């Protein structure tokens, strides 16, 4: 005889909340002490659970989208209160001509950069981007 299901409204809320926060169903099943098969069956068969998960995911997405414009507007309207302190910092760098000559020579001597930059006279032009290390 099959064992009695522990599924109820509280379990349904627990699954929906945790899954909408990104917790995999297998971890939720472990936390509840049930099999992966049982939780996947519940999510597939229980319409109220499907609806709760979808609504929570939709609300989270809506909040993420809504928070971006609000933060952007507040940053510009009230920069004294909401501006990110790490943005638009002025940095003063003291370089000598020798520093620039050394940097230019180091760029010229670096293998593989000839397709990426062109060092001519006093100009350094970007020709492309370095290949991704994962491509090799």
Buried (B, 14 or more C-beta within 10 A) or exposed (E): EEEEEEBEEEBBEBBBBBBBEEEEBEEBBEEBEBEBEBBEBBBEEBEEBBEBBEEBBEEEEEEEEEEEEEEEEEBEEEEEEBEEEEEEEEEEEEEEEEEEEEEBEEBEEEEEBEEBBEBEEEEBEEEEEEEEEEEE
